[in-house]
């Protein structure tokens, strides 16, 4: 399963009640609040790497085979946990995971690890 930084940002902002539209490209790309037009995300030249490989993808099959490891956290749960922690650091409360999943127009069950 592979996800982009852009996708992470879109989900995190949706969980926080904001929806992003992207404008521009490269160093001029901005994530703008669809409702207000306010710039919420910008590309920092410090972190922009135009020569970066297009895609990096890990392979957990060895951990599964040798250790019997299986993921217990989905991408959506990871985004939620990271955002909830950041909210708590500044004294804010993030709505429940289920409510956040509804904000990205997904069923809460879509974002949870399915038990075999």
Protein Blocks (a to p, Z undefined) as FASTA:
>chain_A
ZZdfklmmmmmmmmnopacddedehjlbccddfklopafbdcdfklpcfkbcfbdcddfk
lmmmmnopacfbdfklmmmmmmmmmmmmnopacddfklmmmmnopafklmpccdZZ
